[in-house]
Amino acid sequence: MNSAAQIINMLHPGLVMIVFGILVALLPAKCRVPLSLLGPAISIYLTLNMSADCALDYRINDYITIHFMHYDKLTFLFMIVFSVIAMCKAIYCINTQEKKEASMAMVYAGSMMGVVLAGDCLSLIVFWELSAVASAYIVYAGHYRRSYRAAFRYLLVHAFGGNMFLAGMIVYIFHYGNVLTNITDQAGTPMYWILFIGVAVNAAVPPLNSWVSDAYPEASVTGTPYLASFTTKAAIYVMIRFFAGSEFLIWVGVFMAIYAACMAIMENGIRRLLSYHIVSQLGMMVAAIGAGGEMGVDGAAAHAITNIFYKGALIMAVGAIMYATGKTLITELGGLGKRMPVISVCFLISSLAIAGLPGLSGFVSKALIMDALAEGGYQAASILITVAGVGTLLSITLKMNYFIFWGPCDEEAKKLEINKVPWTMQLAVVLATIASVLIGVFPQQFYALLPYAAEVNPYALGHVLEYIAIFIGGTIPFVIFIKRMRPHEDLTLDFDWFYRKGLCRLVMGIAKVTEKLFKWCEGKLVGFARYLGIHFSNPYLWTENSKSVRIRKMSFESEDQLIGDTISMVVFALTLILVCGIALII
């Protein structure tokens, strides 16, 4: 191997993305576009040139070595798709993304690549925590009150998940060392469950799922596509590494798939609806991970990859609709099929892909999941996954296409002013849609890229009949109840009720108890001072006005003012914990 090849093998695609993200922040605004495109392009090149000889190691002591770059087929598959979709998102954002958001988006994408490439626990933790901070800023970059509040809640949830993951990793390192390995045999131990909760937050496992539908719809038009592509899919990658074969995950995944699909049926917000289907699709991946074995791992990995493309196309198409109309609710839209032909056709194709239409990517990857469940004898789980597919067809393929694009629309929708969508946004949607079509047309070539290169015929009669059952099961009730299928306009609360309402009430309760405690202590101190002959002109400092200020500051009514300080405090706390953990290990 010549020196040039050795240097290339030592370059970390994720770190390259992070460096380019920092350069975007530091250099003039005119450098944003070329750097945003160059970073993913170099990442693609480096990924395609990766091999088992790739090495970027740092030896801490005789027992611990940091492996920043780990290569195998699973790593390569996720890396190449992450790099390609990062390029699509960069193209999508050329004309619309602000400089700071573009910088953090590249740092975010690079940190997720770092998670995938991590060959040891310590580097995995570092990139995992970095991604949480970067993605929180992307939510915050929506730059209006609801996005600030959503970013605050997002940061709290991921700070909890990150700390659980860190705590589990510290215990894990003492048991297994600094090398990543499957821990299914440790099921039931505290380490197993702490680590699982940490991963489950990023994988949106209920009841830890509501941050997806809470935060993703509040990000900017250019931010949501990044968020939808990386965090949850990297969590699936980590879950494959640690928990493949944990049988309970089959039923966790089944519940996720059905629950989120049902929540989506009720939704009116276009991005919130698609966010629920991120959770539903993750449920299918989690079920495949639980089935384990070569087929289960291939099924989970394949569905994560296909989901990145068709869900990416759907999210970008919805962003284009928002850019063109300024509307976010299904009830505010209609008749866009002829007015936005490129976006509408791509949305239709991608919505058929997520529903599993033969000839498209979703059908190809779901075939592996169904075979993995059948191979393990989990017939009931297989049927329930099919039921979840009915919900997907009903809420996305039928409801969204009918009410937004192809069905009749009211007078207000006809009068909507449609702004011209930049050609770069349309190109990115088209590229992601083409990827879904190519995977569906050439399934065997796609299967060859999977970790175990599963040999399956996705177009076997059983799989085709399964889609026919999904199509009939979704279309008949939609046609019969089509008037009632129009979404309602109320906000549907999920498990996020607990920190939207319950946590706020808890803080208010604590504030009131604190007020009474302070008032009691103040009264005792003033009485004691008088006993000593000391008198105050205004003895009670805790006035009604000061009390209301204290309570208001303790509640979440000022999240937009507190978000900057909170991010700084959380970053400091996580860094301190990480340093202490590494110090203990060393």
Wavefront OBJ file of the C-alpha trace (Angstrom):
o trace
v 0.000 0.000 0.000
v 1.478 3.374 -1.045
v 1.667 6.391 1.249
v -1.308 8.160 -0.389
v -3.546 5.135 0.208
v -2.337 4.913 3.793
v -3.239 8.543 4.402
v -6.700 8.010 2.898
v -7.219 4.971 5.133
v -6.430 7.102 8.163
v -8.979 9.802 7.320
v -12.184 9.499 9.338
v -15.269 10.408 7.213
v -17.186 11.589 10.274
v -14.357 13.787 11.515
v -14.025 15.227 8.008
v -17.713 16.206 8.127
v -17.254 17.763 11.572
v -14.214 19.754 10.418
v -16.116 21.042 7.390
v -19.008 21.966 9.669
v -16.656 24.026 11.836
v -15.242 25.694 8.717
v -18.764 26.627 7.609
v -19.214 28.408 10.947
v -15.857 30.207 10.799
v -15.593 31.219 7.140
v -17.712 33.826 5.292
v -21.294 32.939 4.349
v -20.392 32.552 0.672
v -18.338 29.472 1.599
v -21.375 27.665 3.038
v -22.615 26.031 -0.164
v -19.297 24.661 -1.526
v -18.227 23.394 1.909
v -21.651 21.830 2.554
v -21.345 19.880 -0.701
v -17.637 19.087 -0.439
v -17.907 17.535 3.039
v -20.389 14.756 2.060
v -18.573 14.221 -1.263
v -15.289 13.521 0.546
v -17.152 11.342 3.032
v -18.582 9.246 0.182
v -15.130 8.889 -1.377
v -13.495 7.876 1.899
v -16.269 5.385 2.646
v -15.956 3.739 -0.761
v -12.222 3.353 -0.137
v -12.642 1.887 3.330
v -11.286 -1.586 3.997
v -10.261 -3.823 6.879
v -6.875 -2.059 6.764
v -8.437 1.250 7.828
v -7.025 2.267 11.173
v -7.256 5.324 13.374
v -6.282 4.085 16.816
v -5.044 5.803 19.953
v -3.476 3.781 22.747
v -4.312 5.137 26.236
v -2.563 2.474 28.299
v -1.780 -1.238 28.216
v -5.427 -2.137 28.545
v -7.378 0.498 26.613
v -7.012 1.529 22.978
v -9.382 3.889 21.188
v -10.535 2.512 17.819
v -12.108 5.458 16.000
v -12.631 3.421 12.835
v -14.120 -0.055 12.769
v -14.851 -1.700 9.425
v -17.194 -4.533 8.538
v -20.130 -4.945 6.143
v -22.654 -3.498 8.593
v -20.475 -0.431 9.165
v -19.903 0.051 5.442
v -23.633 -0.218 4.666
v -24.661 2.447 7.174
v -21.710 4.683 6.318
v -22.322 4.765 2.589
v -26.020 5.496 3.065
v -25.352 8.171 5.710
v -22.858 9.815 3.352
v -25.195 9.685 0.341
v -28.196 11.022 2.255
v -26.007 13.790 3.730
v -25.218 14.811 0.157
v -28.935 14.770 -0.734
v -29.713 16.950 2.282
v -26.898 19.353 1.373
v -28.375 19.718 -2.122
v -31.837 20.192 -0.621
v -30.602 23.031 1.615
v -28.459 24.951 -0.889
v -30.819 27.911 -1.267
v -32.622 27.885 2.060
v -30.341 27.001 4.994
v -28.761 29.573 7.278
v -25.051 29.442 8.052
v -25.192 28.350 11.708
v -27.715 25.628 11.029
v -25.663 24.349 8.093
v -22.620 24.155 10.347
v -24.403 22.215 13.075
v -26.094 19.954 10.522
v -22.682 18.865 9.232
v -21.380 18.371 12.774
v -24.503 16.337 13.526
v -24.121 14.145 10.424
v -20.416 13.672 11.149
v -21.046 12.676 14.773
v -23.578 10.072 13.636
v -20.987 8.701 11.228
v -18.606 8.601 14.188
v -21.128 6.490 16.112
v -21.302 4.000 13.241
v -17.524 3.836 12.810
v -16.745 3.605 16.539
v -14.875 0.408 17.306
v -14.772 0.964 21.048
v -17.003 2.204 23.847
v -15.259 5.485 24.604
v -15.322 6.868 21.074
v -18.934 5.688 20.766
v -19.873 7.705 23.865
v -18.095 10.848 22.636
v -19.831 10.889 19.242
v -23.163 9.848 20.810
v -23.139 12.861 23.155
v -21.900 15.256 20.474
v -24.785 14.264 18.203
v -27.320 15.073 20.951
v -26.027 18.634 21.326
v -25.801 19.249 17.572
v -29.290 17.893 16.890
v -30.754 19.978 19.736
v -29.438 23.115 18.031
v -31.063 22.030 14.751
v -34.426 21.886 16.527
v -33.681 25.264 18.117
v -32.825 26.707 14.683
v -36.510 26.807 13.778
v -36.222 30.249 15.440
v -39.697 30.663 16.829
v -41.143 30.127 20.275
v -42.419 26.586 19.739
v -39.067 25.409 18.359
v -37.231 26.929 21.338
v -39.507 25.118 23.765
v -39.254 21.876 21.765
v -35.449 22.141 21.756
v -35.506 22.550 25.531
v -37.591 19.393 25.983
v -35.511 17.553 23.374
v -32.328 18.404 25.248
v -33.768 17.239 28.558
v -34.837 13.889 27.097
v -31.511 13.278 25.367
v -29.540 14.400 28.404
v -31.394 11.699 30.329
v -30.782 9.114 27.592
v -27.148 10.117 27.199
v -26.464 9.832 30.910
v -28.137 6.416 31.063
v -26.085 5.290 28.083
v -22.908 6.643 29.688
v -23.652 4.939 33.021
v -24.358 1.638 31.274
v -21.184 1.957 29.230
v -19.006 2.544 32.284
v -20.296 -0.670 33.868
v -20.022 -2.433 30.500
v -16.336 -1.496 30.167
v -15.549 -3.033 33.540
v -17.206 -6.291 32.389
v -16.154 -6.551 28.740
v -13.370 -4.044 28.243
v -13.394 -1.349 25.597
v -14.604 -3.572 22.729
v -18.190 -3.569 21.415
v -19.941 -6.922 21.662
v -23.415 -8.436 21.936
v -24.711 -8.542 25.528
v -27.911 -10.553 25.057
v -26.557 -13.141 27.484
v -26.576 -10.434 30.189
v -30.351 -9.884 29.922
v -31.831 -9.102 33.315
v -28.710 -7.513 34.784
v -28.734 -3.807 35.787
v -26.033 -3.068 33.209
v -28.165 -4.531 30.432
v -31.254 -2.495 31.283
v -29.431 0.775 31.945
v -27.642 0.488 28.612
v -30.868 -0.504 26.882
v -32.745 2.532 28.236
v -29.954 4.783 26.988
v -30.218 3.321 23.483
v -34.031 3.130 23.650
v -34.288 6.914 24.000
v -32.566 7.464 20.643
v -34.449 4.534 19.108
v -37.759 6.165 20.202
v -38.997 3.109 22.103
v -42.273 3.958 23.943
v -42.733 5.555 26.407
v -39.496 7.308 25.397
v -40.712 8.082 21.884
v -42.604 11.356 22.072
v -39.513 13.538 21.531
v -39.715 12.572 17.843
v -43.244 13.884 17.248
v -42.608 16.778 19.637
v -39.306 18.112 18.264
v -39.062 17.121 14.597
v -42.131 19.125 13.449
v -40.791 22.262 15.152
v -37.417 22.367 13.399
v -36.885 24.410 10.255
v -37.810 23.157 6.793
v -34.156 22.299 6.208
v -33.516 20.915 9.694
v -36.184 18.219 9.899
v -34.763 16.131 6.995
v -31.430 15.871 8.822
v -33.104 14.894 12.081
v -35.237 12.218 10.416
v -32.261 10.466 8.825
v -29.615 10.014 11.491
v -30.378 9.745 15.225
v -32.895 6.909 15.186
v -31.060 4.938 12.476
v -27.748 5.173 14.324
v -29.605 3.908 17.413
v -30.800 0.904 15.395
v -27.188 0.278 14.381
v -26.083 0.340 18.050
v -29.024 -1.859 19.030
v -27.956 -4.430 16.447
v -24.446 -4.420 17.920
v -25.561 -4.877 21.521
v -29.020 -6.472 21.603
v -29.551 -8.625 18.477
v -31.397 -11.769 19.521
v -33.073 -10.307 22.637
v -36.486 -11.919 22.186
v -38.470 -9.344 24.168
v -37.596 -6.779 21.485
v -39.938 -8.563 19.071
v -42.950 -7.530 21.124
v -41.523 -4.110 21.879
v -41.187 -3.579 18.134
v -44.690 -4.862 17.408
v -46.137 -2.456 19.968
v -44.129 0.440 18.503
v -45.286 -0.331 14.965
v -48.997 -0.532 15.818
v -49.131 2.209 18.440
v -47.382 4.834 16.314
v -49.416 3.916 13.207
v -52.631 4.431 15.187
v -51.397 7.792 16.488
v -50.558 8.843 12.925
v -54.095 8.127 11.695
v -55.421 10.848 14.032
v -52.820 13.469 13.097
v -53.413 16.633 11.118
v -49.908 18.121 11.097
v -48.016 16.832 8.071
v -44.611 16.617 9.779
v -46.045 15.303 13.040
v -47.834 12.524 11.130
v -44.621 11.501 9.378
v -42.783 11.655 12.711
v -45.121 9.031 14.117
v -44.378 6.832 11.162
v -40.680 7.123 11.902
v -41.511 5.436 15.218
v -43.743 2.857 13.528
v -41.050 1.914 11.033
v -38.472 1.743 13.826
v -40.756 -0.773 15.511
v -40.404 -3.109 12.540
v -36.613 -2.807 12.749
v -36.647 -3.458 16.497
v -38.792 -6.552 15.963
v -36.263 -7.874 13.433
v -33.428 -7.209 15.905
v -35.329 -9.198 18.502
v -35.731 -12.109 16.085
v -31.946 -12.123 15.784
v -29.937 -14.471 13.620
v -28.566 -13.600 10.223
v -31.992 -12.925 8.743
v -33.042 -10.666 11.608
v -29.871 -8.561 11.458
v -30.133 -8.265 7.677
v -33.816 -7.356 7.948
v -33.242 -4.623 10.527
v -30.281 -3.164 8.619
v -32.081 -3.315 5.275
v -35.211 -1.626 6.601
v -33.127 1.111 8.257
v -31.434 1.805 4.925
v -34.604 1.817 2.824
v -36.327 3.948 5.451
v -33.611 6.592 5.193
v -34.393 7.006 1.492
v -38.182 6.839 1.304
v -38.773 8.631 4.612
v -36.126 11.179 3.591
v -38.011 11.797 0.345
v -41.320 12.155 2.212
v -39.899 14.596 4.780
v -38.174 16.660 2.096
v -41.346 16.713 -0.004
v -43.340 17.940 2.981
v -40.677 20.590 3.578
v -41.084 21.720 -0.027
v -44.852 21.982 0.522
v -44.282 24.110 3.617
v -41.805 26.273 1.708
v -44.278 26.767 -1.142
v -47.467 27.312 0.879
v -46.440 28.202 4.434
v -48.968 25.618 5.672
v -48.350 22.711 8.044
v -51.798 21.126 8.433
v -53.518 18.693 6.089
v -56.813 20.546 6.534
v -55.196 23.712 5.142
v -54.049 22.016 1.935
v -55.537 20.334 -1.113
v -55.268 20.008 -4.873
v -51.472 20.270 -4.998
v -51.051 17.363 -7.435
v -51.212 19.567 -10.535
v -49.691 22.652 -8.923
v -46.565 20.859 -7.628
v -46.193 17.912 -10.065
v -42.604 16.848 -9.276
v -43.129 16.886 -5.518
v -46.512 15.169 -5.752
v -45.230 12.307 -7.930
v -42.197 11.733 -5.710
v -44.404 11.804 -2.608
v -46.754 9.248 -4.158
v -43.912 6.871 -5.063
v -42.267 7.195 -1.645
v -45.586 6.749 0.158
v -46.133 3.522 -1.801
v -42.604 2.455 -0.826
v -43.252 2.939 2.895
v -46.485 0.956 2.530
v -44.552 -1.903 0.901
v -45.674 -1.838 -2.744
v -43.893 -4.559 -4.783
v -41.208 -3.016 -6.958
v -40.151 -0.449 -4.355
v -37.617 -0.515 -1.542
v -40.012 -0.894 1.391
v -41.329 -4.155 -0.029
v -37.806 -5.533 -0.403
v -36.728 -4.784 3.173
v -40.032 -5.820 4.802
v -39.714 -9.202 3.098
v -36.568 -9.860 5.145
v -38.284 -8.840 8.386
v -41.260 -11.093 7.729
v -38.978 -14.004 6.844
v -36.941 -13.432 10.021
v -40.112 -13.582 12.140
v -41.410 -16.634 10.271
v -38.046 -18.376 10.607
v -38.182 -17.894 14.385
v -41.780 -19.126 14.598
v -43.245 -15.734 15.579
v -46.394 -15.951 13.490
v -48.469 -13.692 15.759
v -45.811 -10.970 15.585
v -45.726 -11.324 11.802
v -49.494 -10.791 11.575
v -49.363 -7.755 13.862
v -46.581 -6.200 11.772
v -48.872 -6.629 8.754
v -51.633 -4.844 10.688
v -49.237 -1.962 11.330
v -48.612 -1.877 7.581
v -52.348 -1.313 7.083
v -52.120 1.743 9.319
v -49.204 3.048 7.256
v -51.108 2.647 3.997
v -54.186 4.261 5.508
v -52.510 7.326 7.024
v -49.759 8.164 4.513
v -50.413 6.531 1.151
v -54.157 7.126 1.131
v -54.939 9.984 3.536
v -52.052 12.305 2.737
v -52.126 11.742 -1.012
v -55.900 12.185 -1.183
v -56.305 15.252 1.011
v -53.093 17.042 0.015
v -52.533 16.170 -3.640
v -55.148 14.289 -5.612
v -58.551 14.646 -3.939
v -61.039 17.514 -4.186
v -60.150 20.687 -2.284
v -62.156 23.529 -0.812
v -62.160 27.123 -2.016
v -59.539 28.262 0.473
v -57.095 25.603 -0.729
v -57.707 26.650 -4.341
v -56.783 30.237 -3.460
v -53.482 29.237 -1.843
v -50.547 31.135 -3.255
v -47.846 28.664 -4.276
v -44.291 29.959 -4.132
v -41.791 28.463 -6.528
v -39.820 25.623 -4.964
v -36.057 25.858 -5.686
v -34.878 23.302 -8.209
v -32.295 22.035 -5.722
v -35.020 21.018 -3.270
v -36.860 19.181 -6.027
v -33.642 17.484 -7.183
v -32.922 16.133 -3.691
v -36.449 14.696 -3.420
v -36.088 13.087 -6.858
v -32.701 11.521 -5.983
v -34.022 9.963 -2.763
v -37.070 8.643 -4.650
v -34.900 7.131 -7.390
v -32.885 5.305 -4.720
v -36.103 3.686 -3.448
v -37.019 2.591 -6.962
v -33.563 1.152 -7.727
v -33.514 -0.909 -4.521
v -36.949 -2.287 -5.363
v -35.992 -3.150 -8.936
v -32.624 -4.710 -8.042
v -33.214 -6.411 -4.668
v -30.491 -9.060 -5.001
v -27.811 -6.442 -5.569
v -29.067 -4.636 -2.469
v -29.119 -7.861 -0.425
v -25.500 -8.492 -1.385
v -24.516 -5.372 0.571
v -26.136 -6.606 3.790
v -24.008 -8.045 6.632
v -24.960 -11.652 5.864
v -26.029 -11.189 2.218
v -29.422 -12.821 2.803
v -30.636 -15.066 0.002
v -34.341 -14.319 -0.179
v -36.806 -13.982 -3.010
v -38.828 -10.899 -2.022
v -41.271 -11.489 -4.860
v -42.363 -14.868 -3.591
v -46.121 -15.374 -3.633
v -46.411 -15.080 0.157
v -44.885 -11.607 0.250
v -46.996 -10.375 -2.653
v -50.155 -11.710 -0.993
v -49.144 -9.915 2.180
v -49.099 -6.583 0.348
v -52.460 -7.371 -1.263
v -53.875 -7.972 2.229
v -52.422 -4.644 3.421
v -53.819 -2.826 0.396
v -57.320 -4.272 0.802
v -57.256 -3.801 4.580
v -56.396 -0.116 4.195
v -58.340 0.889 1.087
v -61.790 -0.490 1.940
v -62.243 1.364 5.252
v -60.727 4.511 3.732
v -63.243 4.550 0.887
v -66.183 3.729 3.167
v -65.331 6.358 5.779
v -63.626 8.850 3.506
v -65.555 11.839 4.856
v -64.538 10.963 8.401
v -60.924 10.373 7.422
v -60.334 14.099 7.139
v -58.058 14.900 10.110
v -59.312 16.834 13.137
v -57.581 20.052 14.099
v -56.787 19.319 17.759
v -53.298 18.624 19.089
v -52.844 14.949 19.940
v -50.731 14.518 23.052
v -48.574 11.432 23.402
v -46.357 10.348 26.279
v -45.000 13.898 26.068
v -47.952 14.860 28.276
v -45.795 13.929 31.240
v -43.226 16.644 30.564
v -45.564 19.099 28.835
v -48.105 19.041 31.662
v -47.143 16.643 34.421
v -43.559 17.837 34.863
v -44.632 21.465 34.786
v -47.216 20.775 37.503
v -44.567 18.956 39.515
v -42.258 21.963 39.319
v -45.111 24.290 40.296
v -45.866 22.049 43.271
v -42.233 22.073 44.336
v -42.220 25.875 43.975
v -45.244 26.216 46.242
v -43.771 23.904 48.867
v -40.494 25.816 48.659
v -42.374 29.104 49.084
v -44.044 27.869 52.272
v -40.739 26.511 53.584
v -38.924 29.796 52.907
v -41.731 31.809 54.471
v -41.709 29.617 57.594
v -37.901 29.845 57.904
v -37.997 33.598 57.329
v -40.621 34.036 60.039
v -38.552 32.040 62.515
v -35.395 34.025 61.693
v -37.180 37.369 61.998
v -38.695 36.283 65.339
v -35.280 35.255 66.611
v -33.803 38.599 65.462
v -36.504 40.519 67.338
v -35.767 38.440 70.411
v -32.177 39.703 70.133
v -33.416 43.269 69.774
v -32.942 43.541 66.000
v -35.885 45.030 64.058
v -36.641 45.229 60.292
v -38.701 47.919 58.590
v -39.905 45.298 56.037
v -39.477 41.945 57.782
v -41.005 39.720 55.119
v -38.795 39.578 52.040
v -40.880 36.846 50.424
v -43.647 38.984 48.946
v -46.408 37.842 46.641
v -44.623 39.499 43.726
v -41.291 37.828 44.429
v -43.062 34.507 44.938
v -44.725 34.687 41.527
v -41.406 35.569 39.898
v -39.711 32.566 41.511
v -42.466 30.188 40.502
v -42.569 31.550 36.969
v -38.820 31.082 36.586
v -39.050 27.522 37.916
v -41.790 26.610 35.450
v -41.233 26.184 31.733
v -42.804 29.455 30.640
v -39.391 30.998 29.939
v -37.799 28.130 28.017
v -36.772 30.316 25.106
v -34.732 32.562 27.422
v -33.251 29.626 29.314
v -32.338 27.401 26.351
v -28.845 28.818 25.810
v -27.854 28.544 29.452
v -29.402 25.090 29.694
v -27.432 23.795 26.705
v -24.227 25.131 28.249
v -24.980 23.527 31.615
v -25.903 20.170 30.099
v -22.819 20.118 27.873
v -20.637 20.952 30.872
v -22.293 18.277 33.023
v -21.984 15.596 30.339
v -18.367 16.503 29.706
v -17.585 16.371 33.413
v -19.260 12.980 33.792
v -17.456 11.658 30.720
v -14.058 12.840 31.970
v -14.683 11.342 35.422
v -15.783 8.058 33.869
v -12.691 7.836 31.680
v -10.503 8.729 34.653
v -12.043 5.918 36.700
v -11.497 3.437 33.868
v -7.897 4.473 33.291
l 1 2 3 4 5 6 7 8 9 10 11 12 13 14 15 16 17 18 19 20 21 22 23 24 25 26 27 28 29 30 31 32 33 34 35 36 37 38 39 40 41 42 43 44 45 46 47 48 49 50 51 52 53 54 55 56 57 58 59 60 61 62 63 64 65 66 67 68 69 70 71 72 73 74 75 76 77 78 79 80 81 82 83 84 85 86 87 88 89 90 91 92 93 94 95 96 97 98 99 100 101 102 103 104 105 106 107 108 109 110 111 112 113 114 115 116 117 118 119 120 121 122 123 124 125 126 127 128 129 130 131 132 133 134 135 136 137 138 139 140 141 142 143 144 145 146 147 148 149 150 151 152 153 154 155 156 157 158 159 160 161 162 163 164 165 166 167 168 169 170 171 172 173 174 175 176 177 178 179 180 181 182 183 184 185 186 187 188 189 190 191 192 193 194 195 196 197 198 199 200 201 202 203 204 205 206 207 208 209 210 211 212 213 214 215 216 217 218 219 220 221 222 223 224 225 226 227 228 229 230 231 232 233 234 235 236 237 238 239 240 241 242 243 244 245 246 247 248 249 250 251 252 253 254 255 256 257 258 259 260 261 262 263 264 265 266 267 268 269 270 271 272 273 274 275 276 277 278 279 280 281 282 283 284 285 286 287 288 289 290 291 292 293 294 295 296 297 298 299 300 301 302 303 304 305 306 307 308 309 310 311 312 313 314 315 316 317 318 319 320 321 322 323 324 325 326 327 328 329 330 331 332 333 334 335 336 337 338 339 340 341 342 343 344 345 346 347 348 349 350 351 352 353 354 355 356 357 358 359 360 361 362 363 364 365 366 367 368 369 370 371 372 373 374 375 376 377 378 379 380 381 382 383 384 385 386 387 388 389 390 391 392 393 394 395 396 397 398 399 400 401 402 403 404 405 406 407 408 409 410 411 412 413 414 415 416 417 418 419 420 421 422 423 424 425 426 427 428 429 430 431 432 433 434 435 436 437 438 439 440 441 442 443 444 445 446 447 448 449 450 451 452 453 454 455 456 457 458 459 460 461 462 463 464 465 466 467 468 469 470 471 472 473 474 475 476 477 478 479 480 481 482 483 484 485 486 487 488 489 490 491 492 493 494 495 496 497 498 499 500 501 502 503 504 505 506 507 508 509 510 511 512 513 514 515 516 517 518 519 520 521 522 523 524 525 526 527 528 529 530 531 532 533 534 535 536 537 538 539 540 541 542 543 544 545 546 547 548 549 550 551 552 553 554 555 556 557 558 559 560 561 562 563 564 565 566 567 568 569 570 571 572 573 574 575 576 577 578 579 580 581 582 583 584 585 586
